[in-house]
């Protein structure tokens, strides 16, 4: 699956504070949970889309949480519950 510019608000694509890899992660999360508020993902699922490790995913999620795009919680090693804002 090749992720390109998915149907995410233009605001995130124009935000210079967010790295490109983090934008791709957010677009994947958003497309998976576009009709839901809470999304459940794991790092293995993300590795099929983008080359990333758990530490990198956690760092990207922290950036998005600090900018108020989502709230996340790691409930087990590499498994996350994400609430989209």
Backbone as ProteinMPNN parsed JSONL, in Angstrom:
{"seq_chain_A": "XXXXXXXXXXXXXXXXXXXXXXXXXXXXXXXXXXXXXXXXXXXXXXXXXXXXXXXXXXXXXXXXXXXXXXXXXXXXXXXXXXXXX", "coords_chain_A": {"N_chain_A": [[0.845, -1.181, 0.0], [0.725, 2.074, -0.961], [1.129, 5.103, 0.514], [-0.116, 8.224, -0.038], [-0.972, 11.626, -0.319], [-3.547, 11.68, 1.612], [-7.078, 12.036, 2.389], [-6.897, 14.236, 4.427], [-7.093, 17.068, 6.539], [-6.016, 20.108, 5.03], [-4.575, 21.689, 6.661], [-2.755, 20.213, 8.245], [-0.928, 19.319, 6.311], [0.256, 21.666, 5.518], [1.525, 22.533, 7.77], [4.55, 23.402, 8.988], [5.929, 22.556, 11.198], [5.697, 19.875, 11.509], [7.239, 16.843, 10.725], [7.687, 15.13, 7.535], [7.444, 12.305, 7.605], [5.919, 11.984, 9.935], [3.564, 13.194, 9.138], [2.703, 11.347, 7.227], [2.238, 9.165, 8.9], [0.153, 10.188, 10.468], [-1.783, 10.525, 8.455], [-2.262, 7.859, 7.758], [-3.302, 6.862, 10.176], [-5.557, 8.491, 10.397], [-6.972, 7.747, 8.078], [-7.541, 5.113, 8.689], [-9.189, 5.342, 10.891], [-11.254, 7.126, 10.182], [-14.035, 7.367, 10.507], [-14.347, 6.948, 13.127], [-13.723, 7.685, 16.588], [-11.827, 6.662, 18.264], [-8.88, 4.84, 17.673], [-7.147, 1.792, 17.202], [-3.932, 0.765, 16.971], [-0.893, -0.971, 16.023], [2.703, -1.206, 16.119], [3.718, -2.998, 14.243], [1.77, -3.083, 12.273], [2.018, -0.513, 11.238], [4.56, -0.714, 10.182], [4.237, -2.044, 7.819], [3.454, -0.116, 6.107], [5.169, 2.107, 6.33], [8.651, 2.473, 6.855], [9.54, 2.086, 9.997], [10.357, 2.199, 13.477], [9.38, 1.225, 16.826], [10.175, 3.219, 18.654], [10.491, 5.464, 16.968], [7.864, 5.735, 16.021], [6.537, 6.33, 18.413], [7.747, 8.791, 18.989], [6.811, 10.341, 16.835], [4.073, 10.269, 17.369], [4.084, 11.675, 19.769], [4.793, 14.237, 18.868], [2.516, 14.869, 17.327], [0.615, 14.786, 19.35], [1.454, 16.896, 21.015], [0.899, 19.017, 19.331], [-1.797, 18.984, 19.331], [-3.322, 17.302, 17.61], [-4.005, 14.692, 18.079], [-4.569, 12.267, 20.721], [-2.722, 9.922, 22.476], [-2.116, 6.619, 23.833], [0.08, 4.233, 25.042], [-0.594, 1.042, 25.554], [0.56, -1.415, 25.697], [3.724, -2.862, 24.828], [4.493, -1.379, 21.882], [1.83, -1.217, 21.085], [-0.951, 0.797, 20.573], [-3.516, 3.054, 21.641], [-5.447, 5.435, 20.109], [-6.866, 8.623, 20.134], [-8.553, 10.609, 17.995], [-8.531, 14.104, 17.396]], "CA_chain_A": [[0.0, 0.0, 0.0], [1.499, 3.299, -1.069], [0.385, 6.199, 1.125], [0.16, 9.549, -0.571], [-1.753, 12.658, 0.348], [-4.898, 11.19, 1.834], [-8.08, 13.055, 2.705], [-6.655, 14.834, 5.73], [-7.214, 18.507, 6.377], [-4.854, 20.774, 4.449], [-3.853, 22.328, 7.762], [-1.625, 19.38, 8.669], [0.057, 19.252, 5.232], [0.937, 22.959, 5.436], [2.191, 22.791, 9.041], [5.995, 23.189, 8.83], [6.474, 21.984, 12.43], [5.503, 18.426, 11.482], [8.047, 16.167, 9.699], [6.933, 14.419, 6.498], [7.143, 10.961, 8.094], [4.835, 12.118, 10.902], [2.354, 13.478, 8.359], [2.274, 10.072, 6.649], [1.69, 8.364, 9.998], [-1.157, 10.756, 10.803], [-2.739, 10.239, 7.384], [-2.631, 6.45, 7.884], [-4.186, 6.74, 11.342], [-6.808, 9.158, 10.059], [-7.714, 6.948, 7.098], [-8.009, 3.894, 9.355], [-10.246, 5.661, 11.842], [-11.925, 8.359, 9.763], [-15.404, 7.441, 11.004], [-14.289, 6.617, 14.546], [-12.989, 8.625, 17.429], [-10.698, 5.936, 18.838], [-8.243, 3.911, 16.75], [-6.207, 0.883, 17.834], [-2.898, 0.352, 16.017], [0.365, -1.446, 16.589], [3.853, -0.804, 15.315], [3.842, -3.942, 13.134], [0.836, -2.628, 11.234], [2.602, 0.68, 10.636], [5.763, -1.1, 9.451], [3.844, -2.482, 6.488], [3.224, 1.086, 5.31], [6.333, 2.986, 6.397], [9.762, 1.865, 7.574], [9.608, 2.781, 11.277], [10.464, 1.37, 14.679], [8.477, 1.661, 17.889], [10.659, 4.487, 19.202], [10.166, 6.51, 15.996], [6.411, 5.918, 16.023], [6.201, 7.017, 19.66], [8.191, 10.183, 18.848], [5.877, 10.995, 15.917], [2.811, 10.444, 18.088], [4.288, 12.754, 20.734], [4.731, 15.499, 18.119], [1.114, 15.11, 16.991], [-0.108, 15.07, 20.589], [1.829, 18.243, 21.457], [0.247, 19.983, 18.444], [-3.245, 18.809, 19.557], [-3.995, 16.576, 16.538], [-4.5, 13.436, 18.629], [-4.126, 11.856, 22.049], [-2.396, 8.499, 22.377], [-1.67, 5.911, 25.022], [0.687, 2.941, 24.744], [-1.079, 0.131, 26.583], [1.494, -2.532, 25.708], [4.867, -2.504, 24.002], [4.201, -1.282, 20.459], [0.392, -1.195, 20.83], [-1.423, 2.126, 20.932], [-4.901, 3.517, 21.471], [-5.331, 6.815, 19.658], [-8.106, 9.387, 20.03], [-8.388, 11.706, 17.046], [-9.188, 15.355, 17.789]], "C_chain_A": [[0.887, 1.239, 0.0], [0.649, 4.443, -0.529], [0.832, 7.5, 0.482], [-0.676, 10.533, 0.228], [-3.199, 12.205, 0.466], [-5.813, 12.337, 2.221], [-7.964, 13.525, 4.151], [-6.711, 16.335, 5.522], [-5.906, 19.114, 5.872], [-3.978, 21.41, 5.525], [-2.611, 21.527, 8.169], [-0.542, 19.319, 7.583], [0.855, 20.55, 5.127], [1.723, 23.301, 6.701], [3.672, 22.422, 8.935], [6.635, 22.56, 10.068], [6.433, 20.462, 12.442], [6.367, 17.817, 10.382], [7.176, 15.355, 8.738], [6.531, 13.016, 6.952], [5.965, 10.982, 9.072], [3.519, 12.425, 10.201], [1.812, 12.206, 7.725], [1.651, 9.168, 7.714], [0.302, 8.877, 10.362], [-2.186, 10.441, 9.723], [-3.174, 8.782, 7.417], [-3.608, 6.251, 9.036], [-5.55, 7.33, 11.028], [-7.636, 8.33, 9.078], [-8.248, 5.654, 7.71], [-9.202, 4.201, 10.261], [-11.049, 6.88, 11.477], [-13.353, 8.474, 10.27], [-15.483, 7.11, 12.486], [-13.569, 7.718, 15.297], [-11.721, 7.953, 17.954], [-10.191, 4.89, 17.85], [-7.243, 3.064, 17.535], [-5.2, 0.438, 16.779], [-1.722, -0.252, 16.769], [1.491, -1.127, 15.618], [4.054, -1.736, 14.123], [2.949, -3.573, 11.967], [1.399, -1.419, 10.495], [3.833, 0.333, 9.801], [5.448, -1.627, 8.058], [3.673, -1.297, 5.544], [4.483, 1.948, 5.215], [7.414, 2.298, 7.229], [9.989, 2.638, 8.868], [9.742, 1.772, 12.403], [9.557, 1.961, 15.743], [8.888, 3.014, 18.458], [10.329, 5.659, 18.273], [8.679, 6.795, 15.937], [5.985, 6.686, 17.265], [6.58, 8.495, 19.571], [7.245, 10.963, 17.929], [4.538, 11.239, 16.595], [2.915, 11.547, 19.136], [4.213, 14.12, 20.054], [3.281, 15.853, 17.811], [0.285, 15.418, 18.234], [0.203, 16.475, 21.095], [1.167, 19.328, 20.611], [-1.271, 19.829, 18.438], [-3.993, 18.165, 18.392], [-4.601, 15.263, 17.039], [-4.007, 13.272, 20.054], [-3.849, 10.365, 21.953], [-2.0, 7.932, 23.73], [-1.11, 4.569, 24.573], [0.286, 1.99, 25.864], [-0.262, -1.148, 26.675], [2.628, -2.145, 24.776], [4.505, -2.54, 22.52], [2.725, -1.256, 20.094], [-0.183, 0.097, 21.409], [-2.926, 2.259, 20.751], [-4.792, 4.994, 21.174], [-6.712, 7.432, 19.562], [-7.832, 10.571, 19.115], [-9.157, 12.932, 17.532], [-9.809, 16.015, 16.589]], "O_chain_A": [[1.715, 1.409, 0.894], [-0.429, 4.72, -1.055], [2.019, 7.826, 0.465], [-1.038, 10.248, 1.37], [-3.979, 12.336, -0.477], [-5.369, 13.476, 2.362], [-8.825, 13.243, 4.983], [-6.406, 16.821, 4.433], [-4.821, 18.674, 6.252], [-2.786, 21.637, 5.317], [-1.546, 22.099, 8.406], [0.644, 19.273, 7.907], [2.007, 20.534, 4.693], [2.502, 24.254, 6.706], [4.006, 21.244, 8.804], [7.767, 22.08, 9.998], [7.062, 19.829, 13.289], [6.255, 18.219, 9.224], [6.069, 14.945, 9.085], [5.403, 12.585, 6.71], [5.113, 10.095, 9.038], [2.466, 11.957, 10.635], [0.598, 12.0, 7.687], [0.657, 8.489, 7.458], [-0.624, 8.087, 10.545], [-3.334, 10.125, 10.035], [-4.334, 8.483, 7.134], [-4.616, 5.559, 8.894], [-6.579, 6.74, 11.356], [-8.854, 8.222, 9.224], [-9.294, 5.155, 7.293], [-10.12, 3.389, 10.375], [-11.492, 7.61, 12.364], [-13.843, 9.589, 10.449], [-16.577, 7.003, 13.039], [-12.897, 8.566, 14.709], [-10.675, 8.589, 18.073], [-10.977, 4.146, 17.263], [-6.569, 3.569, 18.433], [-5.578, -0.2, 15.796], [-1.574, -0.074, 17.978], [1.258, -0.819, 14.449], [4.525, -1.287, 13.078], [3.33, -3.732, 10.807], [1.272, -1.314, 9.275], [4.121, 1.013, 8.816], [6.33, -1.647, 7.2], [3.739, -1.454, 4.325], [4.816, 2.455, 4.144], [7.106, 1.614, 8.205], [10.565, 3.725, 8.846], [9.293, 0.632, 12.29], [9.03, 3.062, 15.583], [8.034, 3.863, 18.715], [9.931, 6.727, 18.739], [8.267, 7.948, 15.817], [5.161, 7.596, 17.179], [5.826, 9.357, 20.022], [6.914, 12.114, 18.212], [3.934, 12.297, 16.417], [1.95, 12.274, 19.37], [3.633, 15.056, 20.605], [2.859, 16.993, 18.008], [-0.645, 16.222, 18.176], [-0.698, 17.174, 21.558], [0.903, 20.426, 21.101], [-1.958, 20.465, 17.638], [-5.175, 18.445, 18.196], [-5.592, 14.782, 16.489], [-3.154, 14.021, 20.531], [-4.661, 9.62, 21.404], [-1.606, 8.658, 24.642], [-1.753, 3.849, 23.809], [0.766, 2.114, 26.991], [-0.389, -1.889, 27.649], [2.499, -1.189, 24.011], [4.241, -3.608, 21.968], [2.389, -1.27, 18.909], [0.06, 0.444, 22.565], [-3.525, 1.672, 19.85], [-4.123, 5.73, 21.899], [-7.624, 6.844, 18.98], [-6.995, 11.423, 19.411], [-10.284, 12.821, 18.016], [-10.41, 17.081, 16.713]]}, "name": "protein", "num_of_chains": 1, "seq": "XXXXXXXXXXXXXXXXXXXXXXXXXXXXXXXXXXXXXXXXXXXXXXXXXXXXXXXXXXXXXXXXXXXXXXXXXXXXXXXXXXXXX"}
